[in-house]
C-alpha cells in the first residue's frame, strides 16, 4: 500500500503541476478530435437537408399537378352532367 507523505516539497509540487499540465494537454487533444467529428456531422446534416429539400420540392410539385388534374376532371365531369340536362 502506498504511504501518504506528510509534506509537499517544491519538487513534488513541480511534478504535480507538470502532470496536471500533461493531462490537460491530453484533454485538449481529445476535444480537438471531438470538434473534427462535429464538423463532419454538421457537413452530413447540411447534405441531408439539401436532399430533403429537393425531395420535398418534388413531392410538392407532384401534389400541385395532381390537384390541377383532379380539378380539371371534376370540372369536365360537371360540364358533361350539365350538358346532359
SULNOR-V634441 format. One record per residue. RES is the residue in three letters. NEAR is the number of other ideal C-beta (glycine too) atoms within 10 Angstrom. Layout:
RES:NEAR
RES:NEAR
This chain:
UNK:3
UNK:4
UNK:5
UNK:5
UNK:8
UNK:5
UNK:5
UNK:9
UNK:9
UNK:7
UNK:8
UNK:11
UNK:10
UNK:10
UNK:11
UNK:11
UNK:10
UNK:10
UNK:10
UNK:10
UNK:10
UNK:9
UNK:10
UNK:10
UNK:10
UNK:10
UNK:9
UNK:9
UNK:9
UNK:10
UNK:10
UNK:10
UNK:9
UNK:9
UNK:10
UNK:10
UNK:10
UNK:10
UNK:10
UNK:10
UNK:10
UNK:10
UNK:10
UNK:10
UNK:10
UNK:10
UNK:10
UNK:10
UNK:10
UNK:10
UNK:10
UNK:10
UNK:10
UNK:10
UNK:10
UNK:10
UNK:10
UNK:10
UNK:10
UNK:10
UNK:10
UNK:10
UNK:10
UNK:10
UNK:10
UNK:10
UNK:10
UNK:10
UNK:10
UNK:10
UNK:10
UNK:10
UNK:10
UNK:10
UNK:10
UNK:10
UNK:10
UNK:10
UNK:10
UNK:9
UNK:9
UNK:8
UNK:7
UNK:6
UNK:4
